[in-house]
Amino acid sequence: MAVKERVGLVISDKMAKTVVVAVENRSSHPKYGKIVVKTKHYKAHDEENQCKEGDRVRIQETRPLSRTKRWKVVEIISAALR
């Protein structure tokens, strides 16, 4: 079974060991052809609190870690300018 992975932007790092990651999904509208951008927010586990707001990260699905947290940060792809 394949492990689900997403790449997104950290939009909040205010919680302890948790970041909120926004993942954009760009798809073409079936009838009109316009590119539609849908954004979904995932709460991801960040054990060392390394992620900061604006970082691009890769997250991976994992077992439930809390009521809303089902993802963990695998790597920081690019850090935000601080």
C-alpha positions as CSV (number, residue, x, y, z in Angstrom):
1,M,0.0,0.0,0.0
2,A,1.3,3.4,-1.0
3,V,1.9,6.1,1.7
4,K,0.2,9.3,1.0
5,E,2.5,12.4,0.7
6,R,1.7,16.0,0.1
7,V,3.8,19.1,-0.5
8,G,2.5,22.4,1.0
9,L,3.3,25.7,2.7
10,V,3.4,26.1,6.5
11,I,0.8,28.8,7.3
12,S,0.9,28.5,11.1
13,D,3.5,27.3,13.7
14,K,1.9,28.7,16.8
15,M,1.1,25.3,18.4
16,A,3.6,23.1,20.2
17,K,5.0,20.4,17.9
18,T,2.3,21.0,15.4
19,V,2.2,23.0,12.2
20,V,-0.7,23.8,9.8
21,V,0.2,23.1,6.2
22,A,-1.8,24.5,3.2
23,V,-1.8,22.2,0.2
24,E,-3.0,23.7,-3.1
25,N,-4.8,21.5,-5.7
26,R,-5.0,23.1,-9.1
27,S,-7.4,21.5,-11.5
28,S,-9.2,22.4,-14.7
29,H,-13.0,23.1,-14.4
30,P,-14.7,20.3,-16.3
31,K,-17.1,22.5,-18.2
32,Y,-15.4,25.9,-18.5
33,G,-11.7,24.9,-18.6
34,K,-10.6,27.6,-16.1
35,I,-7.9,26.6,-13.6
36,V,-9.5,26.3,-10.2
37,V,-7.3,26.4,-7.1
38,K,-8.6,24.5,-4.0
39,T,-6.7,24.8,-0.8
40,K,-6.8,22.2,2.0
41,H,-5.3,22.6,5.5
42,Y,-3.6,19.7,7.3
43,K,-2.3,19.7,10.8
44,A,1.1,17.9,10.9
45,H,3.3,16.7,13.7
46,D,6.7,18.6,13.9
47,E,8.7,16.9,16.7
48,E,11.6,19.3,16.9
49,N,9.6,22.5,16.2
50,Q,11.9,23.2,13.2
51,C,9.3,24.4,10.7
52,K,8.5,28.1,10.6
53,E,5.8,30.0,8.8
54,G,6.5,30.2,5.0
55,D,8.5,27.0,4.8
56,R,7.7,24.5,2.0
57,V,7.4,21.1,3.5
58,R,6.6,17.5,2.6
59,I,4.1,15.8,4.9
60,Q,3.2,12.1,5.1
61,E,0.1,10.4,6.4
62,T,0.5,8.5,9.7
63,R,-1.6,7.0,12.5
64,P,-3.9,9.4,14.4
65,L,-1.7,11.4,16.8
66,S,-4.5,13.6,18.2
67,R,-8.1,14.5,17.4
68,T,-7.2,16.4,14.3
69,K,-3.6,15.5,13.6
70,R,-3.1,12.6,11.1
71,W,0.1,13.8,9.3
72,K,3.8,14.3,10.1
73,V,6.5,16.5,8.6
74,V,9.0,14.4,6.6
75,E,11.3,17.1,5.4
76,I,11.6,20.8,4.9
77,I,12.1,21.4,1.2
78,S,12.8,25.1,1.3
79,A,13.0,27.4,4.3
80,A,11.3,30.8,4.3
81,L,13.4,34.0,4.3
82,R,13.7,35.0,7.9
